[in-house]
């Protein structure tokens, strides 16, 4: 299974100067948790909902409640984004994407094709792929077997099933 089949192709992006409050509104309106940050056609970072929450000065004693709106206007994507973005290619495997996300504690990876953003794959997409490949998504029966790891063992099992009267 390759990333191309499971990624989201219509990606919402922001620029480095996009105010944090606008990104927060994008998250709420679109039910998403991260956005790639683009400077023209170049991926320069990614902002997650955690980055935005961390940047909100709601309970900071340095910012008085009447100044919150002004403070949020000044904070931009470039102030909170992850600059060194780990990406994946559209022809890479779902397993590679899952390992990168797990090992780096990310919830998504931007998908680059020849240096251009072509999608984003999220942990939700990985779960969808897992459920489809196992058949769990449709609640179908599943057969699991433990067989010897040697040449011909799969053929032996297939022969037994093939010869079983229907």
N, C-alpha and C positions, 0 to 999 in steps of 0.2 A: 504494500500500500504506500502510495506516494503522497506527499504534502499537497500537491496540486489538487487532488480530488477532494480534500477535506478543508482546505483553507478558505477563509472569507476573502473574496476577490474585491468587493466594494469596501475599501478601507477609508474610514474617516481619519483625516490627518489635521494637524495644526501646524502653525509656524512658530519659530522660536520666540516671537514677540506676543503670542497669544496670551492674554491675561488668564491667571489661574481660575478666576471666577467663571470665565467663559468655558474653560475646559471642564470645570465641575458641572456646568449646565449641559455640556455635550454628553458627559457621562450619564447624567440623569435622563435626558431626553431620549437617548439611543440605547439605554440599558447596556452600556459597555464599561470596561474597567481600565482601558489603556488606549492611548493614541500615539502613533508614530509622529515625530516632529520632523517636518520637512523644511529645508531651505531650498526653494526652487524644486528641482527634481532629485535632490540629494537628501538621503536619510541622515539626520544629524543627532537624533536622540529618540527617546520614548518616555512618555509620562504615564504613570499608573495612578489609579485612584489612591493608593497609599501615598504616593508623592504629593498629591493634591491635599489629602487630609493632613499630612505632616506640615504642609506649608500654610494651612489656615491658622491665623493668629487669634482664634476665637477666645482662648483662655490664657493668652500671654499677658503677663503683667507689663510688658514693654509697649503694648499697643492698647490704648483705651478703646472701649466699645464704640465711641463716636468716630474713631479713626480707622475702624476695621475696613470699611468700604474703600477708603483711600489706599490703605495698605494692600488690599487685594488687587486694586487696579495697578499698583506698581509691580507686583510679583508676576513674572512671566514664565512661560514654559521653560525657557532657557535657564531660569534660576533653579528649577527643581528636577529637570529631566535627567535620565541616565544618558551620559554622553557616549560611553563605549557600549554600543548595542550589539548583542550577539544575534546573528541572523541565520536563516536557513534558506536553501534553494527549493524551488518548486518540485524538482525531481528527486529530492532527498526523501528518505523513508520517514514514515510516522514514528517508527521506533527511535530514529535518530533525534527527531524533534522532541519526543517524550524524554529521552535521556538528557538532552540539553536543558530542557525546562526543569527537570528534577534536580540535576546536578548544580544548576545555577539558581534554583529557587525562583524561577520566572513563571508567570502565568500565560505568557504568550511570546511568540517570536515573529518579527517581521520577516516576510518572504521576499527575497531579492532575486530577480532574474536579470542577469547581465548588469548588475549594479542598480537596477530600477526596482522600486517597490511594486510588487505585483499582488501582494496579499498579506494576510496575517493569519497565523495558526494559533489557536488558544487551547488551554487545557480542556475546555468544553468540546472542541473539535476532536481532540485525542480520545476523550471518553466516548463520543459518538462513534468513532472508528472502531474502538474496542467492542462496543455493544453490537455493532453490525457484524464484525468478523466472527464473533462468538455466537451470533444468532440470538443473544439475550434480548435484543431490541424488540424482537417479534414473539418472544416466549416460546420458541420452538425447542423440541427435545434436542439434547446434545449427548453425543457418545464420546467418552474419553477412554483411552486405553494406555496401558503401560506395556511397551514391547521392548525386546532386546535391541540395543544399538549395534546392529551388525547388518551387513549387506543381505538383502533378501527378506528381512523380517516384515517389512510393510507388504511385500508381495504375498507372503504366507497368510497374513491376516486378510488381505483382499480376496485371496483364493477361497478361504473358509467362508467369507461372507457371500461371495459369488456362488458357491456351491450349496449354500443353505436353501432348502426348499421354501419358496415364498408362500 
